[in-house]
């Protein structure tokens, strides 16, 4: 489908149209990823919210918004006619909700056989928990990820909502919808994509499951290479209460870190993977890092090839010279706040600068005119 003027624009997905049935969390994140890369993403919002600013101005950027009352048959018909023009639709309701609204995949695919129908849920479209409520922490807990985060002998630490909602949810749905659209271009047939956050969390654990199968990972939290157990892969508190991230896994990086720390000749650190020595190594490193500020250590490790870097606050990250040089973050035009730039980057079809999230329903008249108005 061809995006209309003022929507989509530059980017590898320019010319594709996605309809997003308004929701929260991973669905909008998927919509943002697709819109960032040029797709004409039309978000169907609640009519009762028409004229209001977006509650999530970063997640809702680069969209067009139409406000409809999906309990009104005329507005449901309008939504279907918008979906008729789309390459894909994405929704994040519990199983059966869109069917009850008259917008389920059977109805939509019967009208638009090339349509990709992306469904985002926590538990999936089937299974004993499919109709139960939940949030990121529940999904990653059941998939085995949450229990691996946090210090040994303490409660698990929640990794924000990155693992379930965003990585295992929105990104998984974006991958599923994009690959299914590619298949539709080849076969002429659309399909339903069932993206579940439990599934997405589980697949992100592929490396850890491989290590577990090989006997190179234990079920004990804080006792493994990548969970804070290894002295060469964890964060250390500095004199000012801030932190340094140490990730010198490979021997050459480990040697470089020891050189900067003045430990190159210390026999305690001679055998990097001697797990019996890890507690003593961690204790000595903790004392060393605590003797200087984070920025002093950052300067000491700068360009040393040691995989040791400062842990930046959200408010600091945009100002780091590397992030600034790459434009990893940008400024939201309407508020001046910092937001991540579109990613990944495409050299042949680069994405346009993000457009601010519109007022809810700002494009209702425009979009309805494209599909013949309300009937």
FENZIGI-V624322 format. One record per helix or strand of 3 or more residues. SS is the DSSP state (2 for helix, 1 for strand). FROM is the first residue (numbers start at 1). TO is the last residue. If there is no record, write none. Layout:
((SS/FROM/TO) (SS/FROM/TO))
This chain:
((1/17/21) (2/26/36) (1/40/46) (2/47/49) (1/63/68) (2/73/84) (1/88/91) (2/97/101) (2/105/111) (1/116/121) (2/136/142) (2/146/148) (2/162/187) (1/191/196) (2/197/204) (2/206/213) (1/233/237) (1/243/247) (2/251/261) (2/267/269) (2/275/289) (2/294/301) (1/308/310) (2/317/319) (2/321/326) (1/329/331) (1/338/340) (2/364/370))
